Amino acid sequence: MNKTESKYFATAARMDEAFIECLAKKDFEYITVKEICEKAGVNRSTFYLHYETVADLLAECVEYTNDKCFSRYSSELTDIHKRLSSGNPEDLIFISPEYLKPYLEFVKENKRLYQVVLQHQDIFRTQNTFRRIFENVFSPVLDRFRFPEKEKEYVVHFYLGGITSVVTEWLRKDCADSIEEVLGICMRCVLPDGKMAAGGGDE
C-alpha cells in the first residue's frame, strides 16, 4: 500500500469512528454529513470522495467493525484447516476458549461500540460477524463429519443464537463480569457434560 492509499484508508477509518460516535448519541436518520465531517476532522468534499450518502458510510462501517474482529482469527484459521486435515475427530470441538476468547476480548475492548451495535442490531447485523467465524472455523468441522447441508444451517443458527444472547446480556451489564466468567458460561451452555466431539456424541 502506497502513502496515498494509506492516507485514503486512514481517513475512511476516521469517518467510520466518527459515525459510530454519532450513532451512540442519536438515531441513524438524524445523523448528518456535516457532523460526521466535524468529528472526523475532514471537509465535505473528502466525505463525498469516499461515499455518496451516509447510508454508504453505514454499509462500510458494518464491514469495518466486522473486519476488526475477524482479523483476530487469521492465524487461528490457518491452524484449524491444518488440524482438520490431519487431526483426530474427537479433538474437533465446536466451541473452545481458543476461538471464543479473542471475540470476547474484542467486545470488551470495544464495549462502547458494541453497546451502540446492540441498540441498532437491524442496521449492524451483528450475526454477520459470528457467521464469518463459523463458516471458516466450524463449517469445515461439520463437513468432516458429513453433516447434511440443511442440518449445518440449524447447527450454525443454534450456536449463533446462543453466543449472541450471552454476549448481549454481558453488554447490558456493561461487561461487569470478567471474560473468564463469560467464557465459562458459554462453555457450560454448549458442553454441559464436559468435552463433546463435534459429531455430537459423548466420550
Order of alpha helices (4+ residues) and beta strands (2+ residues): alpha-alpha-alpha-alpha-alpha-alpha-alpha-alpha-alpha-alpha-alpha-alpha
